[in-house]
Amino acid sequence: GIDANTQDYGLDEISQATEEIMNMMEKMDGIKPSSAARSCRDLKMEYPTAPDGVYWIDPDWGSHGNAFQARCNFARKETCVKSPTFNLTKNNKDEEFVYEDEVQMNCLRLLSSSIRQLVTYHCKNSMAFDGKESITLVGENEININMNSPSKYRPKIIHDDCKILDNEWHKTIFEIHTQQKQRLPIINASPFDKGSNKEYLIEAGEVCFVW
């Protein structure tokens, strides 16, 4: 049988672990990695008066060793994450955007109803959309998204000055907002209007998980 000392030790261990979990839950203020909240939604539920801003979050709610910073927009009910490496490609380079830990991003998807992201095409004599062709955005699930995609997947153009071909820099801004949560974030983009005297840079905006 189990003697009293062993049994007490086991109960003490469980009690201590429970206390640590409760303390962690009580301190989900997002001020530092060790007190990371699971998401901006959880933070707002625990601290209703918390202002918009950058907080530490840990969507998989593990050891906090992979906690990261996100921008909380409570009015729009968004947890917004940006690429930790870079968000703007080099001139005329098609580079892949890298985001946070894949497990963490998947947990954010599960906690969200939809996702949105802005992608900005900075251009010099290079069009983003000519009425027929457009730049192609490549999502997390490696499915292409462009202006010829079905209407429910098609990006929305919210600003388009790249049609101005005057040897000056301009920009076109695309917005993708989808409930098909594996389509975001955008990991790459392929321009169609390339050639001599044409330049471009691609900027990946924050990925905002809407609850």
N, C-alpha and C positions, 0 to 999 in steps of 0.2 A: 504494500500500500504506500501512499504518499504521506510522508511525515509532516508534521505541522509546520516545521521550519521551511521546507521546500514549498509547501502550499502558500505560506505567507509571502515568500520571496516572489512567487509567480504573481500574486495579487498586487504586490508592491510595484512590480514591473509594469503591469497593465495600468495601474493607477497613475504611475508617472507618465506613461505614454499618452494616456487620455488627457492628463493635465497639460502636456506639451501641445497636443492638438488643439485643446480649448484656448490656450494662450495664443497660439498661432492665429486662430480664428478671430480672437479679440483684437489682434494687432494688424489686421489687414488694411492698413492706411495707405499703402503704396509709397511711403516716403523713402524707403530703402529696400534693397533686395530681400532682406530677412523678414520684412513685413509686407511683401508683395501681395496684392489682391489677385483673385483669380481673373477678373476682368474689370473693365470700367463699370459695367452694370453692377457687379457685386460691391464695388467700392461705393457707388452711389446709394445702394440699398443700406450699407452699413453706416455711411456718413452722408446723409441727405444734403448737408450744406456744403459739401466739398466743391470747390470751384473748378472750372475747366483748367486743364493743364497737363503736364507730363508726370506720369506716375509709373512705378514699378509694378508689373503684373506677372503672373505665373499661371497661365491657363491650365496646365496639366496638374497644378497644385501639388507638385512633388516636393523635393528638398529645397526649392528656391535657388538651386545652383544654376539653373538655366532661366531664371527670371530675366526679364528685359524691360526696357522703358517703352511706353506707348503714350500717345496723346489722347486724353479723354475729352470728348465733346459731349457733355451731358445733355445739352439742349437738343442735339441731333441724335442722341442715343447711339454714339459711335465710339468704338475702340480703334484707334488709328495707329498703324505700324508702318515704318518706313524701312527701306533697305539699309542695313547697318554698314554696308561696304561703300556704296556710292549710289547716287540716284540720277547721274547725268553722264551719258556716254561721251567719249572723246570725239573730236571732229571726224565725221564720216566713218565712224566705227560702229559695227553692230555687235554690241556686248550684251551679255546675259546679266540680268538683275538677280541678285541673291537676297533672300529675306531671312527671317528668323528661323530657328529650329523647326523642322517639318512637323514634329509631334505637337509643338506649341501652336503652330498655324492651324493644324487640323482640329485641335481643341477649340480654338477661337471660332472656326467654322461651325462646329457643333453648338456653340453657345450663341450663334447669330442667326438671323432670319434672312439676311441678304448681305452682299458686299459691294462696295463701290470703290472706284479708283480713277484718278485723272492721269492721263498721259499727255505730255506736251511735246510737240514736234517743233523744234527750233529750226528755222529754215532760211536759206539764202539762195534764191532762184530755184527752189525745189518745192513742188506742190505736195501737200498732204492728201488732197482729194481734188480730182479734176472733173468730178461729175460722174465718172465711170469707175476709175481706179482709185484706190486709196492705199495708204500704208497699211501693212498687215501687222496686227498685234498678236502675239503668241501667249496664250494663257498658261497657267500652272499645269493644266491637263494636256498641254501641247496642241490644243485645238486653235486654229487660226480664227481671229476675229477681225473683220473689216467692214467697209460700208456696203459690201455685197452679201453680208451675212443675213440670215432670216431676221425679220424686224425685231423680234424679242431679244436677240443677241447682239444686234447692231449697235456700235458705239454712237453716242450722241455728240455732235460737234457743237461745242459751246462758244468757240471763238475760232475764226478762220481767216488769217491774214497771209497764209503761205501762198495764196493765189496771186499775191502781189509780187511780180518778178522785176525788181528794180535794183538789184545788186546790194540790197540792204537786208539786215536780219529781221525776220518776223517770226510769228509763231501761230500754230494751230493747236487747240486744246480739245482732246477727246475725253468724254466721260463714259465709263462702263459701270452700269449698276445692274446686278443680276442676283437672282435667287439660286442660280446654278453655281453653287459656291466653289466648286473645283475649277471654275474658269478664271478665277483671280487668285493671286496677283498676276499681273503681266510680267513675264520673265524675259521677253525679247520683242523686238519690233523690226520689221523689214520695210524700208522705204521702196517706192517704185520709181520715183523721179530722180534718177541718178545720172551723172555724166560730168563733163567738163564744166567748170564755172558753177557747179551746184554743190552746196554744202548743207550739212544738217547735224543736229545733235538731238538725242532723244532723252527726255526727262521722265522718270517714273515717279508719280506722286505717291502719297501715303495710301496704303490699303486700309480702308475703313470698314470694320465689321459692325453692322447695324443690328442691334438687338430689338 
